[in-house]
């Protein structure tokens, strides 16, 4: 996930399919947010990054709750 998220290499140098794949990884959006904070370049695109991370967190939370209920209540 580190190689496809833009941490080490810029995403604009990747092929199109790899850019699309990286959009589904939360680390890609976290890198975009952290780069904007450190560079001081805030734009409206960061809202999308925050929303993607938030949605992925909510999905992971509900999956975790469901699996724990399934495991604890037999």
N, C-alpha and C positions, 0 to 999 in steps of 0.2 A: 504494500500500500504506500510505502514511502516513495518509491520510484514513480508511481503514477499520480501522485498528488501535487506535484510541483514544488516539493521541498528542495530537492537537489537540482532539478532541471526545469526550465520554464515550459509551461504547457503549450505555448504557441509553436514550439519546435516539434511537438508530437504529431503523429498522424491523426486524422479525424476520428477514427474509431477509438483511439486511446483517449482523446479529449472527452468523448462521450462517456467512456467508461469511468474516467476520473470524476465526472460530475456526480456520480452515485456514491462517492467515497466522502465521508465526513471530514477527513483530514484535508482534502482539497479546499473546502470552505473555511476551515480553521486557519489554513495558511493564508488564504486571501484576506481574512479579517486581521490576522496578526501583522501581515505586511502593510496593510492600510494604516494600522495604528502606529507602527514604527516609522513609516514614511510620512505620516501626516496627510495622506491623501484619502479623505473620506468622500464617498459618493453614495448614490442611492442603490447601487448594486450590492452594497454590504447588507442591506435589508434582506435581499434574497438569500445571502449566505447564512445570516442568522436564522431565517425561517427554515432553511433546509436542515440545519443542525438541530433546531428545536423539534421539527417533525420526526427526524430520525431518533431523537431522544425519547419522544413520546411513544413511538412504535416499539423501541427496545424496552421501554418500561412496561408496556402492556404485555409484550411477549414474555418478559421475565416474571411478571405477576401470574400470568396464566400457567407457565411452566412450574412455578413454585406451588401454586394451588394444586396442580395435577400431581406433583410429587408428594406434597404433604397430606393431601386429602385423597385417600385411596378408597 
